[in-house]
Each structure stands twice: as structure tokens, then as C-alpha cells.
């Protein structure tokens, strides 16, 4: 009786939370779910999967700055579910449990705590449509990974709006090539809350939408994977955003793999707000440009130990406005660490160093250096 109640409670919780296309790695092959381990429930099918992704660590700043403090932190806590409703319908849902869930003021009536909530309709093996809250197909390898697995994003990804509501069309041209077309809300909150501009600078548009064309391609028997995208966003009247991304995943050997992501953004309004925070004086800058290069490499020295290194370079530019001269911002990121897999599951322990250096215009600089030690685990509930 208790097992029946538990099973129905899990099903109702998952279905009621709604759905969508998840950007996550599959659970470790052969790993039994928590329900199977604790309650002895036999898994009858693979039609429902529920996972809880956790990244938690102890953080120790290395800078001689009294404002910085050592602390324990739950960096990521996301629950996600994927269900096969029929041969043509499935749903996905993912939500951040360590973020406030009030979304009543947002355009799609969903909070920023919800990453994904929607239905995937695939009438055949070649074509699929996804409806609901989803992540914008901006392209790039790291952007498409599960956030639980990322120790530190670039600033461009950290400050962008990743999850909004709309529709995505995917067409499998070939087993190794796919094209996606997507239309989403350009942002979630209101125009007035998002941009601090006067009417002579920009006014709201009736169609604040984001249009994306996305291509995935695999070459050299899987040794090279490419993920390219072009996006156009209508932020305001005559104020648009262009976003170009080229991602390359490279696997030269079985034990070495890495990726190189290139990003370029032209923003009629400073959509990310990075340059505005520094130079805007409380106003949103216009005609801002960003560029980024991100690369990470893994070296699996045996089945239990992985060494990794990551580098990031970002550039921001804002032309002269509000009585100021033009401004630039250079950001450098460098990481290195080790991951230890003590069991045959996806549970891992990690130790990583994260360094950031910022240079503003020609003189002002700022740096941070941090050590983190913690764990990552995608816990399979069902």
C-alpha cells in the first residue's frame, strides 16, 4: 500500500510540474534509481525519469579582501523530469529549488526558477516541435551542457536570459545533422524593469521576440561536433540584438576531449547589462558589443580521475554616450582542477581553482582568486 501511494505521489508531482526539453546528460548507464534502491521498487519502463542535480562546495577566497569570506554553498540544486506520454508526445520539466518561484509579473507567467516546462511533439523520427518554457538555442558547447556540471560560466552566459517561452522546430536532416528554428519571448520581465532608458533612446515594441536558427553537425565518426547558431532579438523599436555563436567539441583520443566556443553579440540595448553596470550611471547603454572565447579540456588519466583546465577571454565595448567617451572591458578567466569518481555512478568529488581578472579601459583592474572543493551528483529518483 505504501509503495503504491509513493509511486502515485511521484507521478502526480512530476506531471503537475509540467514539462520541456532538457539540456542534460543521461543518467549513468546501469545506475539504479533511488526508488529502486530504497523501496525495492522494480523499474517497469524508461518512460519516466526524475533526477535531482546537486553541486555543492566549500569556497575559500585567496584574495586579501575583508569583504570576501570562506563559506559552504549549494551552488546548484535542480530537479528535472522527463516522461514519455506516447510514441509521439513527451514532456520535460526542470526547476531550480534554490531560487524564488514567484513569476506573476513575467510575460509567460512562469518564474525564473523554472528552466524548462513544456511538451515535445514528434510526429515522426525526422521532425519534432517543442512548446513551452525552454532554453534559447544560442549555440555553443558549454551553453548546451547541464548547468549542474559547470563550475564557472563566462560573463556572457552568466548575464544572458537563457530560459523563456515559445516554440522550437527541429528537423533531423541526417543522422549526423540537425537544424532547429525557434521563436521565443526575448525576455521575461517587463521592458521598464529591464531597461533604464528614456523615450528618445528607446521605446517598447509590440513584438519583443527572439528568432534563432541553430545547426548541429557531427564529423569524423564523432571526433568533431559543431554547434552553430544565429539569433535576432527585437528588444525595442529599432533596437535589436544579434547573437552569433560557433561551438566545437573535439575528441582527439578516448581519454582527451575539449571544446572551443566563440561568441559575438551586437546589442542595440545592453541586454546583458555588463557594460551598463560599470559605465551607465544607472542607465542602459546602447549599441554595445561583446565577444568571448571559452575553451575547456579534460584529461582522463584513469577511470576514476579526470584533470581539467579552462580558459576564458571576453571583451566588451560601448561607444561614447551620456557625455562620456567610449569604454572597453576585458575579462580573463583561468581554471584548473581534478575530479575524482569514487564509484561507478555519476557522483564525483572535485577540487578547482578559479581565477578572474578584469581590466576597464586602460587603467582600472580587478582580480579574484578562489579555491573550491565539493561534489556533483545527478541523483536518479525514478
Buried (B, 14 or more C-beta within 10 A) or exposed (E): EEEEEBBEEBBEBBBEBBBBBBBBBEBBEEBBBBBBEEEEBEBEEEEBBBBBBBBBBEBBBBEEEEEBEEEEEEBBBBBBBBBBBEEEBBBBBBBBBEEEEEBEEBBBEBBBBBBBBBBBBBEEEEEBBBBBBBBBBBBBBBBBBBBBBBBBBBBBBEBBBBBBBBBBEBEBEEEEBBBBBBEBBBBBBEBEEBBBBEEEBBEBBEEBBBBBBBBBBBEEEEEBBBBBBBBBBBBBEEBBBBBBBBBBBBBEEEEEBBBBBBBBBBBBBBBBBBBBEBBBEEBBBBBBBBBBBBBBBBBBEEEEEBEBBBBBBBBBBBEEBEEEEEBBBBBBBBBBBBBEBEEEBBBBBBBBBBBBBBBBEEEEEEEBBBBBEBBBBBBBBB
